[in-house]
Each structure stands twice: as C-alpha cells, then as structure tokens.
Amino acid sequence: MIPQIVIENAGKTFIENGQEFTALENVYLTIDKGEFICLLGPSGCGKSTLLNAIAGFDPVNHGSIKIDGKEVKEPSTRNVTIFQNYGLLPWRTVLKNVELGLESKGIDKEERRKTALRYIKLVGLEKFADSYPRQLSGGMQQRVAIARGLAVDPDILFMDEPFGALDAITRMKLQDDILEICRSEKKTIIFVTHDIEEAVFLADRIVVMTPNPGKVKSVVRVPLPHYRDRTSGDFLSIRDKIFELFNLKSDTYIEYNI
C-alpha cells in the first residue's frame, strides 16, 4: 500500500533575534491512510511545528512533505485541524457552529442541517444543538469542535493537544470518544500530545520526538486492540518502554514493534 503521507528529510528553520533557529531536522516518516499517529514529546521538540507543516500552515524549508503524492505548500480544504482552544464562534449555536464548514462548501440548508445534526448526535450533544458555546463546559465545546471537523468529511484530521486544557476525567472521556468516532469514520489522525498514557491509549504508532533540534527519536507500533484497558499489564509495559526511550542518551533512531 502506498502511504498517504510521505515525509522525507524534512527540516524547518526560523530566524529569531537575527539568528537562525532549527525547529526540525532530518525528519523521515510515512503514514498510511486510516492510521492514528501520535506525535509525542516534551515542549519544544517540534511536534506542533511538524503538525503545522504537514497541515500546510507553515511548510518546511528543507526536504519535502507529500500527501497523496502532492507536495504540501498550503492548507487543503480536504483536511481539518482541531486546536486546544476550540475555535467556536460565540454568536452561533452548536448547530450553526457545526454547519460552518458545510456553508463554505455551498451545501444547501436542508442537507447542511441534516449532516450537522448527525455529527452533533455522534458526539452526544443532540440535546444542546440550540445552545451557545458560553452555555457549555470545556469538554462539550471540544466535542462541538470535533463534530464541526468531522462534518466536512475530511481525509485527514490534525489535532494539536485538543484535550490539554481539560480536567482529567473529561479528558479520558473524550479520549474514549475520539477513538470510537475515528475508528468508525476511518479517518487518518495526526494527534500532538506530551502525555505518554494518552499516546498509548490512542495511537496505532507513536512518533517519539526529542528537542534541540526537533528530531524523530523512534517510532513505536502499539500492538493493542482498539479499545484499550489503561490498567492492563500490556498497556503499562508499553507506557514504561516509551518512558525509557526519553531517558536513552543515544541519538540513534529506533523503530519498535513492541
């Protein structure tokens, strides 16, 4: 199978205070259609920079990133990014927020409403379709953002620490929900996190990144069933192995099939 995303020798540099800063260096990675990939690492390791480059918001200036054989130069309407801050329009109801992307695609009013309501139901908010963002909890607002992203039927869903601002219980519930939704919708997901347990719970493969400059240290395939027990021995063993990777002094790239 030909990978959906191919990253070859990707690098990203910025000029800060008159000096060149290397955010990403020598990144190689392939991602298959339908995979759930977590970019994992501490702050400053380049994971959000890599996500933004793949999404086309800030393309790399060394090497290349291709999606379906086409080099990424700008954002595509075929892909959607969900951020930590939700990005909902406060003057629009839940229904109207979810309809937003459908409006830009020129879909007629009746079909728009039907599609939006389907995804609002999918994220469990059908009773809140006429509510405004200010009337919802943070977790509920993030559900609306997810519904809005899925409603336009994207090929790839980019998620930049979408649950980072939520309390632990809400975060775990949304992890369950996004895993179930994305498996049923068969989407390619690239998900940025600094939380090892979150990565093990969600990912098919975990891309472990290290800073100064941002590099891929290892890629870990997670051989667990789609619905995962956070307390199982296998889960905890994988979590511990990934933790050990961060403590390895070697810069040698390692690919793990645990």
Helices and strands as residue ranges (DSSP letters): E 5-16, E 19-31, E 36-40, H 47-55, E 62-67, E 70-71, E 79-82, H 94-104, H 109-122, G 126-128, G 133-135, H 138-151, E 156-160, H 168-185, E 188-193, H 196-202, E 205-210, E 215-221, H 233-247, E 254-257
